[in-house]
Amino acid sequence: MSTSSRTPEGSPHQCPVCGKIAALEPCYSGGDSVCPSCGHLLWLFRDRIGNELGVNLDSIKFESLLRAELSVDSLDLAEVVMELEEATGINIPDDIAEKFRSVRDVIEYLRRRQEEG
């Protein structure tokens, strides 16, 4: 295995979303190295936010705050949530969506629901 796919300490990188081992290069310039399932959700979310709001994709990271950093208001979030529901087949109740504060919150919720089946 190439040393570039591991952390400097020599151990595999752990996905920051689901905790699984992700022995992969960082998936974008933000440096988050995630497993393929979580990476797919991150890219899906980034595409929706980027297309809907014109947000620079490089500024969308796991820890980005939806309202404060990405300027996502309630209406924007509702529209993006509807697109994510359509793309993933996962229902996101309004009361849950209102609690999303960061990109991580959205991705973690979608990931948990995927695992539940």
N, C-alpha and C positions, 0 to 999 in steps of 0.2 A: 504494500500500500504506500502510496506517495505521502511524504511527510507534509505536503501542502494541504492535504485534506484533513489534517488533525490540528489540534491546538498546539501552542508552543510546548506545552508540558508533555505532549505525546499521547494524550487520551482523546477519544472521539468527542466531537462537539455535540452537546445535547440540544435538541430542538427547544427553543424558548417557549413554544406554545404547548406542545403535548408531552415534552420530556423524553421523547424517543431519541435514540442515537442517530445523529445526522452526520455521517462522515463525508461531508460535501464541502465544496467551496462556498463562500458566502454567495447568496443568490442575487444580490444586487449591491450597488455601491453603499447602501446603508449598513452593510456588514452582517445582517441577520442570516445565519445559516440554519435553515429549517429543513425538516423532513419533506419529502415530495407532497404529501397530503396537505400539510399546513402551508407550504409554499404556493400550492395551487390556490388556496383560499386567499392568501395575501395578494397574489397577483390579480385575482378576480376582483377583490375589494379595491385595490389600487386603480385598476382599469375603470371601475365604476366611478370612483371619486374623481379621478383625473378627467374622465369624459364629461361627467355631469357638472363639475364645478370648475374645471380648468385648473386644477391644482397640479403643480409640478410633481411628477411621480417620484423624483428623488427626495422630496420632502415628506413623503408618506412612509413612516417607519412604524414598527410595532408600538413604540411608546408615544407616538404622536397623539396629542389630545385633539379630539374631533372638533370641539367648539373653539378652543383657545388658539390652537396652532394651525388647524386646517380650515377654520371659518365655516364649519358645517352647522347650519341652523336646523331646527326641528323639521322643517319642510324638506330640506335637502336630505336629511337622514331618512325620512319616511320614503322618499323616492329611491334612494340607494338601497334601503332595506327591501323594498318591493322588487327591485332588480335582482338582488342577491337571492331572494326567495325563489324567483323564477329560474335563476341560473342553477341553484343548488337543490331545489325541491324541498328545502327546509323552511318550515313556518317559523317566523320570528314574531311573537306576540308584541303588541304595542307597548305593554308595560315593561317588557324586557328591553326593547329597543330604546326606550327612554332612559334606561340606566347605563347605556353604552357611553363611556367617557373617552376611551382611547381605541386605537386600531386594534390593539391586543384584545380588548373586551369583545369586539365583534368576531375576530378570528377564533378566539377561545370558545365562544358560544357556538359558532358554526361547527367547530371541530368536535366539541362534546356531543352535539346533536348527531353528527355523522357517526360517531362511535356507538351511540345508542341505537342506531339503525332506524 
